[in-house]
Amino acid sequence: MRIVIAADHNGVAMKKRLAAWLADRGHEVDDRGTHGGDVVDYPALCASVGEQVAGGRAERGIVIGGTGGGEAIACNKIRGIRAGLCHSEFLAEISSAHNRSNVLVLGAKVIDEEEAVRITEVWLTTPFKGGAHQRRLDQIAALERGEPLA
Ligand SMILES: O=P(O)(O)OC[C@H]1O[C@@H](O)[C@H](O)[C@@H]1O
């Protein structure tokens, strides 16, 4: 799978750990930065990841921040992105099974690197359930297009 990843200054070490773990598992990793310790603003990183995924150039995206709260808001502004902020394996499972999230958001101030690996594994391997969840995703897509819901 081609996976695009980014982090702000809070998540550089966690991004490095996840990128190595993903590469070890055979994924192609597109690292969009940031790479150093300087403070950066996360919205452009979120846009970079989101545009790659929404444009079909990556199958999934991962964004790491401090809490991930701002990153989730920013990622979900990109049309076609369903970003899930997941700080447990349960949340990751539901995010994939129900929400078919195509971007995983993590907070490096909330979870440690080993938790991040476990959460990512669950998120990547849990299949979407479809059914009623697809109907709800279709409704979300209609909201995104500015269409009224019945
Ligand atoms: O590290 P500072 O700049 O204080 O705060 C940025 C973080 O605040 C949260 O919205 C995001 O998770 C972002 O990473």
The ligand as an SDF file (V2000), in Angstrom:
LIG
                    3D

 14 14  0  0  0  0  0  0  0  0999 V2000
    2.7190   22.2760   19.8930 O   0  0  0  0  0  0  0  0  0  0  0  0
    1.8370   23.4620   19.8760 P   0  0  0  0  0  0  0  0  0  0  0  0
    2.2460   24.4280   18.8120 O   0  0  0  0  0  0  0  0  0  0  0  0
    1.6390   24.0780   21.2170 O   0  0  0  0  0  0  0  0  0  0  0  0
    0.3680   22.9680   19.4910 O   0  0  0  0  0  0  0  0  0  0  0  0
    0.1100   22.3330   18.2530 C   0  0  0  0  0  0  0  0  0  0  0  0
   -0.7830   21.1360   18.4360 C   0  0  0  0  0  0  0  0  0  0  0  0
   -2.0700   21.5110   18.8950 O   0  0  0  0  0  0  0  0  0  0  0  0
   -3.0320   20.6250   18.3710 C   0  0  0  0  0  0  0  0  0  0  0  0
   -4.1200   21.2780   17.7840 O   0  0  0  0  0  0  0  0  0  0  0  0
   -2.3580   19.8210   17.3050 C   0  0  0  0  0  0  0  0  0  0  0  0
   -2.3320   18.4780   17.6850 O   0  0  0  0  0  0  0  0  0  0  0  0
   -0.9660   20.3830   17.1790 C   0  0  0  0  0  0  0  0  0  0  0  0
   -0.0170   19.3920   17.0320 O   0  0  0  0  0  0  0  0  0  0  0  0
  1  2  2  0
  2  3  1  0
  2  4  1  0
  2  5  1  0
  5  6  1  0
  6  7  1  0
  7  8  1  0
  7 13  1  0
  8  9  1  0
  9 10  1  0
  9 11  1  0
 11 12  1  0
 11 13  1  0
 13 14  1  0
M  END
$$$$
